[in-house]
């Protein structure tokens, strides 16, 4: 992606962001794969296209709840030729937003860091939960559990609603909470009809010309925990439609989770790709092979 003929503003573990004219940004989702905050040497083919296709689907479905920053996913709208021949299907041309310093997490089930906190203190983001819940239990109602965005190399920090209000103001924090729960609930109902549980997910918001907008990726396997509903059972860890095969492989190697990462087998890469593609197709009802840039799927 280094040949894109516009200024690069940022390069993350997965996405590269470039500056476009007219106060727009170009977000390019690569096929890079990270685990335990370390980027693997190998890539997962078409992973970036899955993330872009999934986000585009959800931006369109949530437009009645909140406007999004996405303008186009069409390379014809770039204003320049694709220098690599690989941009099709992995770009988002977006309105440039002033990003808010809070990551908005919705949780409908007790998993991940929330389960660890509950197991030790009976709380989630400092708020008490009913006793007797098990790992992967469905929560009494979806909960807003914000976090602060981490600096590069650090982990996000879970924060209380009061701390979020200190960062963005109480009125804005209440809007973020209500939107986060509203989007999550809408998505969870949609996914449930297709046999998928959305256990939790993360949103980012920004402001464009005074208007609150949904930004970044939306309800992808990277930003969400998707479980197959037919195998979900409280007290267990359901298999997720994400990089779980990769995590399981790495955990079994005794790796200390510091760079450099161990090499990945072709089977692990293929299994990871398959899970991402299956999540997209089951949620959207669309064929991934029809998405721009995808070959031989």
Buried (B, 14 or more C-beta within 10 A) or exposed (E): BEEBEBEBEEBEBBBBBBBBEEEBBBBBBBBBBBBEBBBBEBBBBBBBBBBBBBBBBBBEBBEEBBBBBBBBBEBEEBEEEBEEEBBBBBBBBBBBBEBBEBBBBBBBBBBBBBBEBBEEEBEBBBEEBEEEBEBBBBBEEBBBBBBBEEEEEEEBEBBEBEBBBEBBEEEBBBBBBEBBBBBBBBBBEBBEEEEBBBBBBBBBBBBBEEEBBBBBBBBBBBBBBBBBBEEBEEEEEBBBBBBBBBBEBBEEEEBEEEEEBEEBEEEBBEBBBEBBBBBBBBBBEBEBEEBBBBEEB
